[in-house]
Amino acid sequence: NTTEREWLIMVYMSGVNDLGILGYVDKNINAMESVNLTNKIAVVAHYNVIRADENKSLHFQSGSESIHIHHDSDINNVTSPVFDSKDSSDMGNEKHLSRFVIPNIREFPAKKTMRIVWGHGDGYKGIAHDDVSNNHIRVKQLGLVLADITRITGRKLDIFATDASFMQMASVAYEIKEYAKVIVG
């Protein structure tokens, strides 16, 4: 897609933990789908999730998926189309985050970019906990990923946000301050 939009919003969601089991990944994606976006904004989400059925049996998604958020009024089902699947499913691996962000900046050109990391946070210890791999993205690694994104794209993110506990600490902001114009937690 060569049309430059005003905004590209990229949401990286680790639901390979109790957040997925409790249905929060699907609820959050459905909330994004409920917004009637204009063609000036592209929202893409990348996620992996563990789900529980009515018998409390766990179901593991095979690999991770990227979806382009499309408006719908179905609050019970994610209907946005999958445009990329990865065999890699470790949401706690910083390279996985980088492999999501960089291609989407190229695929959905925009004047401004926002990057959101969603999931469990633990302050300076890290974010995006993956209970299957027992891994998470450490803040130092997050800074290195954002440095790579800045180097490869030639620009800072306009907004870097976290939707996770304890991530709006000075030590976290310090690690990523050179790579985002605005930091939101």
ABEGO torsion letter per residue (X at the ends): XABBBABBBBBBBBABBAAAAAGAAAAAAAAAAABBBBAABBBBBBBBBBBBBAAGBBBBBBEBBBBBBBBBABAABBABBBABBBABABAABAAAAAAAAAAAAAABBBABBBBBBBEBBAEAAEBGBBAAAGBBBBAAAAAAAAAAAAAAAGBBBABBBBBBBGABBAAAAAAAAAABABBBX
